[in-house]
Amino acid sequence: MKRVTLSELLEEGVSHDPGIKKRVMLRNGELPHITTFAQATFAPGQTVTPHAHADMAEVFFVETGEGLIWIEGEAYTLAAGVCVTVEAGETHELKNSGDSPLVLTYFGVKI
């Protein structure tokens, strides 16, 4: 059993773009098949550079804000309540296109 409180977790930079901050609730190895479970906050205009994960799928849930996610070069709108799954190997990029923070809760699943 593990219990955490999001507001008590320390912020850290995401691996591909340290300027984007996240709070990690579960790390790789703490639960079978889950590589991370975290919440990231993007400031207006902040972007995660294009990247892919060969051995992990990711699921993003938009808590607040608005943005765009490109998957294999195709753009999709992000808004509160939207959930997007990125399959292993798919190149993806995220951007806060709004005027307020974009908050994403996400997890990775080892393939």
C-alpha positions in Angstrom: 0.0 0.0 0.0 1.2 3.5 -0.8 -0.6 6.7 -0.1 0.5 10.2 -1.4 -0.9 13.7 -1.4 -0.2 15.5 -4.6 0.2 18.9 -2.9 2.9 17.5 -0.7 5.0 16.0 -3.5 8.1 18.0 -4.6 8.1 19.3 -8.2 10.8 18.0 -10.6 11.4 18.6 -14.3 10.2 16.2 -16.9 13.0 14.2 -18.4 12.8 15.6 -22.0 12.1 19.2 -20.9 13.2 20.0 -17.4 11.4 23.4 -17.5 8.1 21.7 -17.4 7.3 20.6 -13.9 5.7 17.4 -12.6 4.8 15.7 -9.4 5.3 12.0 -9.5 2.8 9.8 -7.6 4.2 6.4 -8.8 7.6 5.6 -10.2 8.9 2.8 -12.4 9.1 -0.4 -10.4 6.5 0.5 -7.7 3.6 -1.2 -9.5 3.9 -3.8 -12.2 3.7 -2.4 -15.8 3.3 1.3 -14.7 6.4 3.3 -15.5 5.2 6.6 -14.0 2.0 8.2 -12.7 2.4 11.9 -12.5 0.8 15.4 -12.9 2.6 17.9 -15.1 1.9 21.7 -15.4 2.8 23.6 -18.6 3.0 27.3 -18.5 1.4 29.2 -21.4 3.5 28.6 -24.5 5.5 25.7 -23.0 6.1 22.8 -25.3 7.5 19.2 -24.9 9.8 18.5 -27.9 8.8 15.7 -30.2 9.8 12.3 -28.8 8.7 8.6 -28.7 9.0 5.8 -26.2 9.9 2.4 -27.7 8.7 0.4 -24.7 6.0 2.4 -23.2 2.5 3.7 -24.1 1.3 6.9 -22.3 -2.2 8.1 -21.3 -2.8 11.8 -20.8 -5.8 13.3 -19.0 -6.4 17.0 -19.2 -7.3 18.4 -15.8 -7.4 22.2 -16.7 -6.2 24.4 -19.5 -6.0 24.0 -23.2 -3.4 22.9 -25.6 -2.4 20.7 -28.6 -0.9 17.3 -28.9 0.7 16.1 -32.1 0.9 12.4 -32.6 2.8 11.2 -35.7 2.5 14.8 -37.0 -1.3 15.1 -36.7 -2.6 17.8 -34.3 -5.3 17.1 -31.7 -7.0 19.7 -29.4 -6.5 19.3 -25.6 -9.1 20.7 -23.2 -10.4 19.8 -19.7 -11.8 16.3 -19.6 -10.0 15.1 -22.7 -8.1 11.8 -22.5 -5.5 10.8 -25.1 -3.5 7.6 -25.5 -0.2 7.5 -27.3 1.0 4.1 -28.3 4.6 2.9 -27.9 6.7 4.1 -30.7 4.4 7.0 -31.7 6.2 10.4 -31.9 4.3 13.0 -29.9 4.7 16.6 -28.9 2.6 18.7 -26.5 2.0 22.4 -26.2 0.1 24.7 -23.9 -1.7 27.0 -26.5 -3.8 28.8 -23.9 -3.3 31.8 -21.5 -3.5 29.7 -18.3 -1.6 26.6 -17.0 -2.2 23.3 -18.8 -2.4 20.6 -16.2 -2.1 16.9 -17.3 -2.3 13.8 -15.2 -0.6 11.0 -17.0 0.8 7.5 -16.7 3.0 5.2 -18.7 2.4 1.5 -19.3 5.4 -0.7 -20.1 4.8 -2.7 -23.3 
